Every structure is written in structure tokens, then in C-alpha cells.
Amino acid sequence: MNSMNRRSVLLAGLGVAGAGALAACSSNSGSAPALLSPSGSAVAAAEKKRPSTGRVQKVSLTAAPAMLDLGGGVMVKTWAFSGRTPGKEIRLSVGDTLAAELSNQLPNKTSTSIHWHGLALRSDMDGVPPVTQKAVRSGGNFTYRFLTDAPGTYFFHPHVGVQLDRGLYAPLIVEDPKEPLSYDDEWVVVLDDWVDGATGTPDEVFAELRQGMGGMDMGGSSTSGGGHDGHDMGDMEGMDMGGDSASPSASSSSGGMSMKFMMMGAESELLGGDAGDVKYPYHLINGRVPTDPAIYQGKPGRRVRLRIVNAGGDTAYRVALGGHKLTITHTDGFPVEHQQVDALLLGMGERYDVLVTLSDGVFPLVALAEGKDTTALALVRTGSGSAPKATVRPKELDGMIMTASQLRAADDVRLESKKVDRVHRIELTGGMDKYNWAINGKRFDMNDPTANPLLIEEGQRVRLDFVNTTQMWHPMHLHGHTYQLGSSGPRKDTAIVLPKKKLSVIFDADNPGQWMLHCHNAYHGEAGMMALLAYQA
């Protein structure tokens, strides 16, 4: 998630050798500790320990411009994998090898990559330029090849610039050959907030956001450390900042600053205040707008597993199925003690699996854009009946809502109790005033990615203390590992850290290499809220 100007400088210097190895050599001379290369012998040794079926599944992924029909007459020009959004699902079993060839057909010499979100895979296949690989240049190809060693619901997307907020994403399902759950059918549900080709591009959104709010007279003093640096977003709901989030043509200005994309007054108790900063004209379920929704056709009484993925850039979603209870079974691929709920909350990058026994009729699956007062919609049809309105909001959205902090890991995946060997304080800093999102007060530098690594050693039990000093929530994602919330919470790779709160997570350092730790808000990560977690040689 590096900006175009930084990326162009980097790519010019990465013409030889593996990018991660080159970065490690250049940044760790002298007394600095040596880091394990993403493609070194330790990484190869870890890969050999993974279970293998010997089966190889080959797929081709072409990243290219596409004109997409989002339904209801909404046509958008964007970038997508093989001309569709979400891209075609990849499904394989634990121990299978995935060989995915990426062909970059993006325009204007645009480089790209694929990050396999949530998978504990070999470091040099993680898809993060310039740390684990060179970016794949326009017209070029790269084959990702790795073993899949943990069942679950995952997805994949680029890790270059703010390409995450275009149409370049798709689900990846790793099946358990010894699946313990009993159900009749599955439905993969992908949520997304959509701007590309509608009101602008993600790059234009980021260009506006990075101006910050420093030039705007908000009537308050500026203080350091807050998410909006002293500005109370709750007082802005009456201000005209370019119309509501559902208006594709909304734009205005304030204090001489463009306000085409920036959203004010998005408030959520569940998220501890400010819910998000980007106005999206559309919110999608499986690539469809609410006026022309995706439909699941089933039979009453059947038990269905919903695999729900939040592929959005700046939006948390509160999800409910009208007339039904949901039983949460997994989050981020790992099982939890089952909990029955009315609704659940997903931050960007999070995934939840739920079981539901279908009633007879037509029911709305609604994803409320948390704090943004608009929804995405799909339908579940098991019998006769008319479809609900596109704006329907089932009562379950305001019922019992479960968040990750209330869940417990299933017994067979809960980490055993042991002494912590390494602790890192991960202070989340910055705000909207200068749009200076960072970790421990330092913006991540793509020109020198190994300058300030968070060091760990293979075999250590590691604790990360996320301390959110801002007034904004952040979904913090760790590559290559699954951490546990507290001593008995769920196993996750992406977790919401609420404003002015602390969240401690633990994991075992069992996947050597170099790994990103970052906010999965596409724009916060791009602004610099990321760090490198690196194994010492």
C-alpha cells in the first residue's frame, strides 16, 4: 500500500534479486540486526513442515480494466480479475498447493501484486512489494505457489497503493477434509463499499483525504494524537459536506478544500465514535447494488453456512438476515465456541462463518454500512413472496449484536498458556487534521521498509499491545500469522481496535520471514499506518 511516487522510485532500484532480501541487506548494515530473508532457507524449511496432499491447483488471474454491471443499470469502469467483481472464487483443500499465475494487464505502467489475506503461507508468496517481492509490472506475469495449511474463509487482493478499493478481489476457501460442521449448503457473501468509476477513483479519494482537515475552520483547537485532532465529528451532522453517502453526484467544498469524497458525521457506538471518512455511492453484496440484488435460492429447513467477507476499503458492516438467527462458528478462518446472535459486525478484512436454518419465504440479507446510514442487500428465497424494498432494515440489525471481543476460541485452536518471550507496544497514532496515520508515531517508509522493524525470533511467544491513541477505530491486520485476542479470545488475523482503547493479542512465531502489520483501512494503511514485523536471522 505504497503511493505511486514512492513506488516508482522503489521499482527503479529493485531490478535484481528478491526485493525482501535486497531490502534486508541495504537496511541492516553495521550494528543493525540481520533479518531473515523472505525467500531464505528458514522459509523453505517451514514450508516443508506443512501438510501436503501432493495436489496442485492451477489458476490464471488477469488484472485488467473492466466495465462492470453492478445491477440496476449501474455501469462502472474499474479494474478487476478476469472481468468480474468479486473475482472467481478459488476453492481447495488443506494441504493442496495453489499455483496462481497473475497476468498484469493494467494500464499506464501500473504495477500490482496479490496478497493472500489471512493465509499462513511462505513469506516470499505474501505479495507485498517491495518487502517480499518485486511488484509485477504492467505486461508482466508472476506465479504465486504455496501450500495451504489451515482451513477457513479467506480472500485475496492487491497490496499496492489503494488498489484494494477497486474491483481486484475474490474469495479463497480452504476446505477441511475432516469438516466437523454439519450443513446442507454454502453461500459465500462478499461485502464491499464502491467508489471506482462512479464518483471517482480510489487514487482521487486518497489525494483528497491526504490534504487533511488542517485548512478547514472547524471551530475547535487542534490537539495532537486524536483521530480528528480535537474536532468533534458528532457536531457536524447538520453541516452540508456534499450530500449523503448514497448520492453519486455529491460534492462541495469547505475552507477552499475539495469535499467530494470526505464524509463527516459518520458516528457509531459500536465503533466508539467516528465510523469512517469516505462517502461511497454504492454498497455491494457479491458485486450487486440493493436495487438489483444477488439472490440465494434455497429450500426451507435447510441449514446453510454463510461465509461472509468484508472486502471494503473504509466501511464496517453490521450484518443480519431478516427473520433469522445466526450461529457464529468461525472468525478469520478459525473456529469459535458457537454463539447465536441477531447480527454481527465486520471490520475491513474480517471474515465470519455463520450457520442459519432457513425459513419459508423471501428474506433480506442486509449489510448496514455502520455509522454511514446506508445499506447493501442480497435476498434469500426459499418460497413464494414478494421481495422487500431495497431500503429494508430488518429488526435483527438492532437486536443482539456480537463482536469479536465477546467470542472465545474453540478448544482445539486455543493457544496453550505459556510465558511471553517478546512484547511489542503498537501505538496507533495520527489523525484527520494532517492525515498522518502511523504506528508508534512513524509513518511506514516504503523507500526503506526495514528501517524500524518489530523484531521477533522463531519459536517465541509474542504479545502485541495495540494502544489506540486516536479518535478513530482501526482494523489491525497481521500477515502470515493468526493471533489470539487475550488469553482465551478468538484466533484472528484482523481485529478492530477501538479509539482510546488497548487490545492485547498473542501468537507463536512459527512462520519465519518478513511480515506486514497494518491498518486495513485502505487509506490509513497507504498514509503510513503500517510496520514490518521481521524475524531475526
SEZA-965741 format. One record per residue (C-alpha): residue number from 0; residue in three letters; x, y, z. Coordinates in steps of 0.2 Angstrom, whole numbers. Layout:
% residues N
NUM:ALA:X:Y:Z
...
***
This chain:
% residues 537
0:MET:0:0:0
1:ASN:13:12:-6
2:SER:9:28:-15
3:MET:13:30:-34
4:ASN:28:42:-32
5:ARG:36:31:-19
6:ARG:33:15:-29
7:SER:41:22:-45
8:VAL:57:26:-35
9:LEU:57:9:-27
10:LEU:54:-1:-43
11:ALA:69:8:-52
12:GLY:80:1:-38
13:LEU:73:-17:-37
14:GLY:79:-24:-54
15:VAL:89:-38:-46
16:ALA:87:-51:-33
17:GLY:72:-53:-22
18:ALA:65:-37:-15
19:GLY:64:-43:3
20:ALA:82:-49:3
21:LEU:88:-33:-5
22:ALA:79:-23:7
23:ALA:86:-33:22
24:CYS:104:-31:15
25:SER:103:-12:12
26:SER:95:-8:29
27:ASN:104:-19:41
28:SER:122:-15:38
29:GLY:133:-11:53
30:SER:126:-14:70
31:ALA:108:-17:65
32:PRO:101:-35:67
33:ALA:101:-46:52
34:LEU:84:-51:46
35:LEU:78:-67:39
36:SER:75:-66:20
37:PRO:58:-69:14
38:SER:65:-82:2
39:GLY:78:-89:13
40:SER:82:-107:20
41:ALA:71:-105:35
42:VAL:56:-100:25
43:ALA:59:-116:14
44:ALA:61:-127:30
45:ALA:44:-120:37
46:GLU:36:-124:20
47:LYS:42:-142:21
48:LYS:34:-145:38
49:ARG:16:-140:31
50:PRO:5:-155:27
51:SER:4:-159:9
52:THR:-9:-169:-2
53:GLY:3:-168:-17
54:ARG:-11:-160:-27
55:VAL:-8:-144:-37
56:GLN:-22:-132:-42
57:LYS:-18:-120:-56
58:VAL:-27:-104:-59
59:SER:-25:-89:-70
60:LEU:-29:-72:-64
61:THR:-28:-57:-76
62:ALA:-29:-40:-68
63:ALA:-36:-28:-81
64:PRO:-48:-14:-85
65:ALA:-66:-19:-85
66:MET:-83:-12:-87
67:LEU:-94:-20:-74
68:ASP:-113:-20:-72
69:LEU:-117:-18:-54
70:GLY:-135:-21:-57
71:GLY:-150:-9:-59
72:GLY:-142:0:-74
73:VAL:-126:5:-64
74:MET:-111:3:-75
75:VAL:-94:7:-69
76:LYS:-76:7:-77
77:THR:-64:-1:-65
78:TRP:-50:-14:-63
79:ALA:-55:-32:-60
80:PHE:-48:-50:-60
81:SER:-54:-58:-77
82:GLY:-68:-46:-80
83:ARG:-78:-49:-64
84:THR:-81:-42:-46
85:PRO:-79:-51:-35
86:GLY:-67:-62:-45
87:LYS:-70:-80:-47
88:GLU:-69:-90:-31
89:ILE:-54:-101:-28
90:ARG:-58:-117:-18
91:LEU:-46:-130:-12
92:SER:-42:-142:2
93:VAL:-30:-141:16
94:GLY:-13:-147:10
95:ASP:-16:-143:-8
96:THR:-3:-132:-17
97:LEU:-10:-116:-26
98:ALA:-1:-111:-42
99:ALA:-9:-94:-46
100:GLU:-2:-85:-61
101:LEU:-5:-67:-61
102:SER:-5:-58:-78
103:ASN:-4:-39:-76
104:GLN:-14:-30:-90
105:LEU:-17:-14:-80
106:PRO:-14:2:-90
107:ASN:-2:16:-89
108:LYS:13:6:-82
109:THR:3:2:-67
110:SER:12:-12:-56
111:THR:2:-23:-45
112:SER:3:-39:-34
113:ILE:-8:-52:-25
114:HIS:-9:-53:-6
115:TRP:-17:-69:1
116:HIS:-26:-61:16
117:GLY:-26:-72:31
118:LEU:-16:-87:25
119:ALA:-1:-93:34
120:LEU:9:-95:19
121:ARG:28:-94:14
122:SER:34:-76:16
123:ASP:40:-74:-2
124:MET:22:-78:-9
125:ASP:14:-65:3
126:GLY:13:-52:-11
127:VAL:19:-36:-3
128:PRO:31:-26:-14
129:PRO:45:-21:-10
130:VAL:46:-32:5
131:THR:43:-49:-1
132:GLN:43:-47:-20
133:LYS:46:-35:-34
134:ALA:29:-28:-39
135:VAL:23:-36:-55
136:ARG:25:-23:-69
137:SER:12:-19:-82
138:GLY:13:-33:-96
139:GLY:22:-45:-84
140:ASN:17:-61:-75
141:PHE:21:-69:-58
142:THR:16:-86:-52
143:TYR:12:-87:-33
144:ARG:15:-105:-27
145:PHE:12:-111:-9
146:LEU:4:-124:2
147:THR:-12:-120:11
148:ASP:-11:-127:28
149:ALA:-26:-121:38
150:PRO:-45:-122:33
151:GLY:-55:-107:33
152:THR:-63:-92:24
153:TYR:-50:-80:16
154:PHE:-49:-68:1
155:PHE:-36:-60:-10
156:HIS:-32:-43:-16
157:PRO:-18:-32:-22
158:HIS:-5:-24:-9
159:VAL:0:-9:-20
160:GLY:-7:8:-17
161:VAL:-25:9:-14
162:GLN:-29:-4:-27
163:LEU:-38:-14:-13
164:ASP:-53:-1:-16
165:ARG:-55:-6:-34
166:GLY:-63:-22:-40
167:LEU:-47:-33:-38
168:TYR:-53:-45:-25
169:ALA:-60:-63:-24
170:PRO:-64:-76:-10
171:LEU:-52:-90:-7
172:ILE:-60:-105:3
173:VAL:-49:-119:10
174:GLU:-59:-134:15
175:ASP:-57:-145:29
176:PRO:-56:-164:23
177:LYS:-62:-168:41
178:GLU:-76:-154:42
179:PRO:-84:-156:59
180:LEU:-99:-144:55
181:SER:-115:-152:48
182:TYR:-124:-141:35
183:ASP:-133:-143:18
184:ASP:-126:-129:8
185:GLU:-114:-114:7
186:TRP:-116:-97:2
187:VAL:-100:-85:1
188:VAL:-105:-67:4
189:VAL:-93:-53:-1
190:LEU:-96:-36:6
191:ASP:-89:-20:-2
192:ASP:-90:-1:-2
193:TRP:-89:5:-20
194:VAL:-82:22:-27
195:ASP:-72:17:-43
196:GLY:-79:23:-59
197:ALA:-94:30:-50
198:THR:-89:47:-42
199:GLY:-70:45:-45
200:THR:-56:33:-42
201:PRO:-48:27:-25
202:ASP:-32:37:-30
203:GLU:-43:53:-31
204:VAL:-51:49:-14
205:PHE:-34:47:-6
206:ALA:-27:63:-14
207:GLU:-42:72:-6
208:LEU:-40:64:11
209:ARG:-21:66:12
210:GLN:-24:85:11
211:GLY:-30:83:29
212:MET:-43:94:38
213:GLY:-29:107:44
214:GLY:-35:120:32
215:MET:-53:119:37
216:ASP:-60:130:51
217:MET:-70:118:62
218:GLY:-71:130:77
219:GLY:-60:120:88
220:SER:-42:120:93
221:SER:-30:107:86
222:THR:-23:94:98
223:SER:-11:81:95
224:GLY:-14:62:95
225:GLY:-33:62:92
226:GLY:-42:54:77
227:HIS:-48:70:71
228:ASP:-36:81:81
229:GLY:-48:89:93
230:HIS:-63:90:81
231:ASP:-79:83:87
232:MET:-87:74:72
233:GLY:-103:72:81
234:ASP:-106:91:79
235:MET:-105:90:60
236:GLU:-121:81:56
237:GLY:-130:96:52
238:MET:-116:103:40
239:ASP:-118:101:21
240:MET:-102:92:16
241:GLY:-108:86:-1
242:GLY:-124:77:2
243:ASP:-127:60:9
244:SER:-116:45:6
245:ALA:-128:37:-7
246:SER:-128:52:-18
247:PRO:-117:48:-33
248:SER:-115:66:-38
249:ALA:-112:74:-22
250:SER:-98:87:-20
251:SER:-95:103:-11
252:SER:-80:112:-3
253:SER:-76:120:14
254:GLY:-62:131:18
255:GLY:-56:130:0
256:MET:-54:111:1
257:SER:-62:99:-10
258:MET:-75:89:-1
259:LYS:-81:77:-15
260:PHE:-76:61:-6
261:MET:-73:65:13
262:MET:-88:61:24
263:MET:-92:70:40
264:GLY:-104:65:54
265:ALA:-102:46:52
266:GLU:-105:40:70
267:SER:-106:23:78
268:GLU:-107:17:96
269:LEU:-101:0:91
270:LEU:-85:8:84
271:GLY:-83:20:98
272:GLY:-86:36:88
273:ASP:-81:41:70
274:ALA:-86:26:59
275:GLY:-77:31:43
276:ASP:-72:45:32
277:VAL:-76:41:14
278:LYS:-93:44:5
279:TYR:-97:29:-5
280:PRO:-111:30:-18
281:TYR:-114:11:-18
282:HIS:-113:-3:-5
283:LEU:-112:-21:-13
284:ILE:-116:-39:-9
285:ASN:-107:-50:-21
286:GLY:-105:-36:-33
287:ARG:-123:-31:-34
288:VAL:-132:-15:-29
289:PRO:-148:-16:-17
290:THR:-160:-11:-31
291:ASP:-154:-27:-41
292:PRO:-148:-39:-28
293:ALA:-139:-55:-28
294:ILE:-151:-70:-24
295:TYR:-148:-86:-15
296:GLN:-161:-99:-19
297:GLY:-164:-112:-6
298:LYS:-177:-123:2
299:PRO:-185:-121:19
300:GLY:-177:-131:33
301:ARG:-160:-132:25
302:ARG:-145:-127:35
303:VAL:-134:-116:26
304:ARG:-116:-110:30
305:LEU:-113:-92:26
306:ARG:-95:-87:23
307:ILE:-95:-68:25
308:VAL:-80:-57:19
309:ASN:-78:-38:21
310:ALA:-68:-33:6
311:GLY:-72:-14:9
312:GLY:-59:0:10
313:ASP:-67:11:23
314:THR:-83:3:30
315:ALA:-88:-8:44
316:TYR:-104:-18:41
317:ARG:-117:-24:53
318:VAL:-125:-39:45
319:ALA:-142:-48:48
320:LEU:-154:-59:39
321:GLY:-172:-54:42
322:GLY:-182:-67:51
323:HIS:-167:-77:56
324:LYS:-155:-80:70
325:LEU:-136:-83:65
326:THR:-125:-95:74
327:ILE:-107:-89:73
328:THR:-95:-104:70
329:HIS:-78:-96:64
330:THR:-70:-79:63
331:ASP:-55:-76:51
332:GLY:-55:-95:47
333:PHE:-53:-101:65
334:PRO:-67:-110:75
335:VAL:-75:-102:90
336:GLU:-87:-108:103
337:HIS:-104:-106:94
338:GLN:-114:-91:98
339:GLN:-132:-87:92
340:VAL:-134:-69:88
341:ASP:-146:-57:78
342:ALA:-132:-48:69
343:LEU:-113:-47:68
344:LEU:-100:-33:65
345:LEU:-86:-35:52
346:GLY:-72:-23:50
347:MET:-62:-22:34
348:GLY:-53:-38:31
349:GLU:-63:-48:44
350:ARG:-72:-64:39
351:TYR:-86:-73:49
352:ASP:-94:-90:46
353:VAL:-111:-92:52
354:LEU:-124:-106:51
355:VAL:-143:-102:48
356:THR:-158:-113:46
357:LEU:-169:-106:33
358:SER:-187:-102:35
359:ASP:-200:-102:21
360:GLY:-202:-86:11
361:VAL:-191:-71:4
362:PHE:-179:-63:17
363:PRO:-167:-49:16
364:LEU:-148:-51:20
365:VAL:-144:-33:24
366:ALA:-126:-26:27
367:LEU:-128:-9:36
368:ALA:-114:2:32
369:GLU:-110:5:51
370:GLY:-112:24:55
371:LYS:-115:29:37
372:ASP:-134:26:37
373:THR:-135:16:20
374:THR:-135:-2:16
375:ALA:-131:-17:5
376:LEU:-143:-30:1
377:ALA:-145:-48:-5
378:LEU:-160:-59:-5
379:VAL:-163:-77:2
380:ARG:-178:-85:-7
381:THR:-185:-102:-1
382:GLY:-203:-100:-6
383:SER:-216:-88:-14
384:GLY:-217:-70:-9
385:SER:-213:-53:-15
386:ALA:-195:-46:-12
387:PRO:-193:-32:1
388:LYS:-189:-15:-3
389:ALA:-170:-10:-7
390:THR:-170:0:9
391:VAL:-177:-13:20
392:ARG:-169:-14:38
393:PRO:-174:-29:47
394:LYS:-176:-28:66
395:GLU:-162:-40:69
396:LEU:-150:-26:65
397:ASP:-154:-19:82
398:GLY:-155:-35:91
399:MET:-141:-45:99
400:ILE:-125:-39:90
401:MET:-109:-49:93
402:THR:-92:-43:91
403:ALA:-75:-52:91
404:SER:-71:-47:109
405:GLN:-86:-57:115
406:LEU:-81:-73:107
407:ARG:-70:-87:114
408:ALA:-58:-98:103
409:ALA:-64:-116:101
410:ASP:-54:-128:112
411:ASP:-44:-136:98
412:VAL:-37:-120:92
413:ARG:-35:-110:108
414:LEU:-16:-107:112
415:GLU:-9:-115:126
416:SER:-4:-105:141
417:LYS:15:-101:141
418:LYS:27:-87:146
419:VAL:28:-72:133
420:ASP:45:-70:126
421:ARG:43:-54:117
422:VAL:31:-39:119
423:HIS:29:-25:106
424:ARG:19:-9:110
425:ILE:10:-5:94
426:GLU:4:13:97
427:LEU:-9:19:84
428:THR:-6:37:81
429:GLY:-11:52:70
430:GLY:-27:60:64
431:MET:-38:68:51
432:ASP:-30:85:54
433:LYS:-14:81:45
434:TYR:-19:64:39
435:ASN:-3:57:47
436:TRP:-9:40:52
437:ALA:6:30:59
438:ILE:12:16:71
439:ASN:22:22:86
440:GLY:22:39:78
441:LYS:32:34:62
442:ARG:24:33:45
443:PHE:30:17:36
444:ASP:43:21:24
445:MET:42:11:8
446:ASN:59:18:2
447:ASP:67:10:17
448:PRO:55:-4:23
449:THR:67:-12:35
450:ALA:72:4:44
451:ASN:62:1:60
452:PRO:57:-17:61
453:LEU:47:-25:75
454:LEU:59:-39:79
455:ILE:55:-57:84
456:GLU:63:-74:84
457:GLU:57:-91:78
458:GLY:49:-101:92
459:GLN:45:-86:103
460:ARG:28:-82:111
461:VAL:24:-64:106
462:ARG:12:-52:113
463:LEU:7:-36:103
464:ASP:-1:-22:114
465:PHE:-11:-12:102
466:VAL:-14:5:110
467:ASN:-25:17:100
468:THR:-22:35:104
469:THR:-33:41:90
470:GLN:-51:45:90
471:MET:-54:33:76
472:TRP:-56:14:75
473:HIS:-43:3:66
474:PRO:-44:-15:60
475:MET:-27:-21:63
476:HIS:-21:-35:51
477:LEU:-5:-46:54
478:HIS:1:-55:39
479:GLY:7:-73:39
480:HIS:0:-77:57
481:THR:-16:-79:67
482:TYR:-16:-71:84
483:GLN:-27:-74:99
484:LEU:-37:-60:107
485:GLY:-31:-61:126
486:SER:-29:-77:135
487:SER:-45:-86:128
488:GLY:-52:-75:114
489:PRO:-54:-80:96
490:ARG:-40:-83:84
491:LYS:-39:-69:71
492:ASP:-28:-60:59
493:THR:-38:-44:58
494:ALA:-46:-36:74
495:ILE:-54:-20:77
496:VAL:-45:-8:90
497:LEU:-57:5:96
498:PRO:-52:23:99
499:LYS:-43:27:115
500:LYS:-43:8:119
501:LYS:-30:-6:121
502:LEU:-31:-23:114
503:SER:-18:-36:118
504:VAL:-15:-51:106
505:ILE:-3:-66:107
506:PHE:4:-78:94
507:ASP:18:-90:91
508:ALA:32:-85:80
509:ASP:31:-101:69
510:ASN:32:-94:51
511:PRO:49:-86:48
512:GLY:51:-71:36
513:GLN:46:-53:35
514:TRP:28:-48:38
515:MET:17:-33:37
516:LEU:7:-27:51
517:HIS:-5:-13:46
518:CYS:-22:-5:47
519:HIS:-34:-12:34
520:ASN:-42:4:31
521:ALA:-35:6:13
522:TYR:-32:24:16
523:HIS:-25:23:33
524:GLY:-13:10:28
525:GLU:-7:20:12
526:ALA:-5:35:23
527:GLY:8:26:34
528:MET:-1:16:47
529:MET:9:0:45
530:ALA:25:-8:51
531:LEU:36:-23:47
532:LEU:37:-37:59
533:ALA:53:-47:55
534:TYR:61:-62:61
535:GLN:79:-60:66
536:ALA:92:-71:57
***
